Amino acid sequence: MTTTFHDKHHAVRDLVRDGYAKIAAETSAGCCAPGVSCCGSAPQDAAKLARELGYSVAELQALPEGANMGLSCGNPAALAALQPGETVLDLGAGGGFDVFIAGRKVGATGRAIGVDMTPEMLAKARRNIASYREQTQLDNVEFRLGEIEYLPVADNSVDVIISNCVINLSPHKEQVWHEIARVLKPGGRVAVSDMALLQPLPPGVLKLVEALVGCVAGAELVSETERMARAAGLTDIVLTTKPGYVEAMTSFEDPLYQQIVKHLPAGAKPSDYITSLEVQARKL
């Protein structure tokens, strides 16, 4: 039987959904191996990693319990410079980590919406809403079940789109960028943190299932990310590589990155190939 393009897309999506469902069900277990998160950091390092990515101690302490599962590779809420009254949409919201932070920034007159395709993650995020409301006295966050390639959001309705280490997991990234452009208001902006490639990965790394669900094998070249954003109609595109994230994951002796090292040429290191990437853009 011939495997079609759509079959491959469904297979990738199911693999990612199953991996994140496992994390949501048991925070201490990652999708790649016990104690490893989908983007590489072990749960015990989640707070340390978040601080290195620029999240403040106050922001982390104010989060509902379990919202930080070490899935970040950047700080898109800070990159977006969110303002009171704005509507912000988080693609692949997980347990609500960036949504709850964004909700405080946009305030009572703003709205923070998270979209995730994994029911287990969505349930975890929704359970945390009560704690968030109690702490902040704000009723301005919500979570919607959906795929980032087909956002359950109206056209021209969002001021800001953020996403943290998620778009690389999509089997149809070009469609994601078109959806971003569709739901943004004219003048709306994008602040995405994601994994990207500085050069193509060796075949051995591409074959690692852990690397796919670990936000590595599905990553695109930096130049390809820019092409897709531009093709979707976005402008003022600024790409900033952040090699320190991969270096930190390697220094943590994370099992995923240890496996990657084994499949690299002698003398090479993960940060020669992989980077955290900040993407900023606007819709005309």
TORTI-779340 format. One line per 4 residues: their letters; for each residue x, y, z negated of C-alpha. Coordinates in Angstrom, 1 decimal. Layout:
// TORTI-779340
a> X/Y/Z  ...
***
This chain:
// TORTI-779340
mttt> 0.0/0.0/0.0  1.4/3.4/0.9  1.8/5.9/-1.9  0.3/9.2/-0.9
fhdk> 1.4/12.8/-1.8  -1.7/13.0/-4.2  -0.9/9.7/-5.8  2.5/10.9/-6.7
hhav> 1.1/14.1/-8.2  -1.4/12.2/-10.3  1.4/9.8/-11.5  3.5/12.8/-12.6
rdlv> 0.6/14.5/-14.3  -0.4/11.3/-16.2  3.2/10.8/-17.4  3.4/14.3/-18.7
rdgy> 0.0/14.2/-20.3  0.8/10.9/-22.1  4.1/12.3/-23.3  2.5/15.4/-24.8
akia> -0.4/13.4/-26.3  2.1/11.4/-28.2  3.7/14.5/-29.6  0.4/16.0/-30.6
aets> -0.6/12.8/-32.4  2.6/12.4/-34.3  4.7/15.6/-34.5  7.7/13.6/-35.7
agcc> 7.8/11.6/-32.5  8.6/13.0/-29.1  7.8/11.9/-25.7  11.2/10.7/-24.9
apgv> 12.4/9.0/-28.0  11.6/9.2/-31.8  12.3/12.7/-32.9  12.7/14.3/-29.5
sccg> 10.4/16.9/-28.1  9.4/17.2/-24.5  11.8/20.2/-24.0  14.6/18.7/-25.9
sapq> 14.7/19.9/-29.5  14.2/17.6/-32.4  11.3/18.6/-34.7  13.7/19.2/-37.6
daak> 15.5/21.8/-35.4  12.3/23.5/-34.2  12.5/26.5/-36.6  16.3/26.9/-35.9
lare> 15.7/26.8/-32.2  12.9/29.2/-32.4  15.0/31.7/-34.3  17.8/31.3/-31.7
lgys> 15.2/32.1/-29.0  14.4/35.4/-30.7  11.3/34.5/-32.8  11.4/36.3/-36.1
vael> 11.3/34.5/-39.5  8.1/36.4/-40.2  6.4/35.2/-37.0  7.4/31.6/-37.7
qalp> 6.3/31.7/-41.3  2.9/33.2/-40.3  2.1/30.3/-37.9  -0.5/27.7/-38.8
egan> 1.0/24.4/-39.9  2.4/22.3/-37.1  2.0/24.9/-34.4  5.8/25.0/-33.8
mgls> 6.7/21.6/-32.4  10.1/22.6/-30.9  8.7/22.8/-27.3  10.1/26.2/-26.5
cgnp> 12.9/27.2/-24.2  12.3/31.0/-24.5  10.2/33.7/-26.1  7.7/34.8/-23.5
aala> 5.4/36.7/-25.9  8.3/39.0/-26.7  9.4/39.2/-23.1  5.9/40.4/-22.2
alqp> 6.0/43.3/-24.6  2.3/42.7/-25.4  0.2/45.7/-26.4  -3.0/46.0/-28.5
getv> -6.1/45.5/-26.4  -4.6/43.3/-23.7  -5.9/39.9/-22.6  -3.0/37.4/-22.5
ldlg> -3.2/33.9/-21.0  -0.7/31.1/-22.0  -0.2/28.3/-19.5  0.4/25.0/-21.2
aggg> -0.4/26.3/-24.7  0.2/23.0/-26.6  -0.5/23.4/-30.3  -1.0/27.1/-29.9
fdvf> 2.5/28.3/-30.9  2.7/31.3/-28.5  -1.1/32.0/-28.5  -1.2/32.6/-32.3
iagr> 1.8/34.9/-32.0  0.3/36.7/-29.0  -3.0/37.1/-30.9  -1.4/39.1/-33.6
kvga> 0.2/41.4/-31.0  -2.9/42.1/-29.0  -5.0/42.7/-32.1  -8.7/42.8/-32.7
tgra> -9.4/44.5/-29.3  -7.3/42.0/-27.4  -7.7/38.3/-26.5  -5.2/35.4/-26.4
igvd> -6.3/32.4/-24.3  -4.4/29.1/-24.2  -4.9/26.5/-21.4  -3.7/23.0/-21.8
mtpe> -4.5/19.7/-20.0  -3.9/17.4/-22.9  -6.9/16.9/-25.1  -4.8/15.9/-28.1
mlak> -2.9/19.2/-27.9  -6.1/21.2/-27.5  -7.6/19.5/-30.5  -4.5/20.4/-32.6
arrn> -4.6/24.0/-31.5  -8.3/24.4/-32.1  -7.9/22.9/-35.6  -5.4/25.7/-36.4
iasy> -7.8/28.5/-35.4  -9.5/28.5/-38.9  -6.1/29.0/-40.6  -5.2/31.8/-38.1
reqt> -8.5/33.6/-38.7  -8.1/33.3/-42.5  -4.5/34.7/-42.4  -5.2/37.5/-39.9
qldn> -8.9/38.3/-40.2  -8.9/38.2/-36.3  -11.3/36.3/-34.1  -9.4/36.7/-30.8
vefr> -7.9/33.4/-29.8  -9.4/30.5/-27.8  -8.2/27.3/-26.1  -9.5/25.9/-22.9
lgei> -9.0/22.4/-21.4  -7.7/22.6/-17.9  -4.7/22.1/-15.5  -2.5/25.0/-14.8
eylp> -2.9/24.3/-11.1  -6.6/25.0/-11.4  -7.0/27.5/-14.2  -10.4/27.8/-15.9
vadn> -10.1/31.6/-15.8  -11.9/34.2/-13.6  -10.3/36.1/-10.8  -8.6/39.4/-11.8
svdv> -9.4/39.0/-15.5  -6.0/38.8/-17.3  -3.5/41.5/-18.2  -0.6/39.2/-19.0
iisn> 0.4/35.6/-18.3  2.9/33.9/-20.4  4.2/30.3/-20.3  6.9/28.5/-22.3
cvin> 8.7/25.6/-20.8  5.7/24.2/-18.9  5.6/25.2/-15.2  8.5/22.9/-14.4
lsph> 6.4/20.0/-15.4  3.8/20.7/-12.8  3.8/18.4/-9.7  2.5/21.3/-7.6
keqv> 4.3/24.5/-8.8  3.5/26.5/-5.7  -0.2/26.2/-6.6  0.5/27.3/-10.1
whei> 2.1/30.5/-8.9  -0.9/31.2/-6.6  -3.2/30.7/-9.6  -1.2/33.1/-11.6
arvl> -1.7/35.7/-9.0  -5.4/34.9/-8.7  -6.3/35.4/-12.3  -4.1/38.5/-13.0
kpgg> -5.6/41.9/-12.8  -4.1/44.3/-10.3  -1.0/45.7/-12.2  -1.0/42.6/-14.4
rvav> 2.3/41.1/-15.4  4.0/37.8/-15.8  6.5/36.8/-18.6  7.5/33.1/-18.2
sdma> 10.3/31.1/-19.9  11.0/27.9/-18.1  13.7/25.4/-17.2  15.5/25.8/-13.8
llqp> 18.4/24.4/-11.9  21.6/26.2/-11.0  22.5/23.4/-8.6  20.8/20.1/-7.7
lppg> 20.9/17.4/-10.4  22.8/14.2/-9.8  20.6/11.2/-8.7  21.2/9.4/-12.0
vlkl> 19.6/12.2/-14.0  16.6/12.5/-11.6  15.8/8.8/-12.3  15.6/9.3/-16.0
veal> 11.9/9.3/-17.1  13.1/11.2/-20.2  14.5/14.0/-18.0  11.2/14.4/-16.2
vgcv> 9.1/14.8/-19.3  11.9/16.6/-20.9  11.5/19.6/-18.7  14.6/18.8/-16.7
agae> 14.1/16.6/-13.6  11.0/18.6/-12.6  12.8/21.9/-12.7  13.4/23.8/-9.4
lvse> 16.4/25.8/-8.3  16.3/29.4/-9.5  16.1/30.6/-5.9  13.1/28.4/-5.3
term> 11.3/29.8/-8.3  11.7/33.3/-6.9  10.5/32.2/-3.5  7.3/30.7/-4.9
araa> 6.5/33.7/-7.1  7.0/36.0/-4.1  5.0/33.8/-1.8  2.1/34.0/-4.2
gltd> 2.1/37.8/-3.7  3.9/38.8/-6.9  6.4/41.7/-6.9  9.0/43.4/-9.1
ivlt> 10.4/39.9/-9.7  13.3/39.7/-12.2  15.0/36.4/-13.0  17.4/36.1/-16.0
tkpg> 19.3/32.9/-16.7  19.7/32.0/-20.4  22.4/29.3/-20.5  22.6/29.4/-24.3
yvea> 19.5/27.3/-24.6  21.0/24.3/-22.9  24.2/24.7/-24.7  22.3/24.7/-28.0
mtsf> 20.5/21.5/-27.1  23.8/19.9/-26.2  25.3/21.0/-29.5  22.3/19.6/-31.4
edpl> 23.4/16.2/-29.9  19.8/15.8/-28.7  19.3/12.3/-27.3  17.9/13.5/-24.0
yqqi> 20.9/15.7/-23.3  23.3/12.9/-24.5  21.7/10.7/-21.8  22.1/13.5/-19.2
vkhl> 25.8/13.8/-20.0  26.3/10.1/-19.3  25.0/10.6/-15.8  27.0/13.7/-14.9
paga> 30.4/13.7/-13.1  33.4/13.6/-15.3  34.1/16.9/-17.0  30.7/18.3/-16.1
kpsd> 28.2/19.5/-18.8  24.4/20.0/-18.7  24.7/23.8/-18.6  26.5/23.5/-15.3
yits> 23.3/22.3/-13.8  20.4/23.4/-16.1  19.4/26.7/-17.5  16.5/28.4/-19.4
levq> 15.1/31.0/-17.0  13.1/34.1/-17.8  10.8/35.2/-15.0  9.2/38.6/-15.0
arkl> 6.9/39.8/-12.3  3.9/42.0/-11.5  0.8/41.8/-9.3  0.2/44.8/-7.1
***
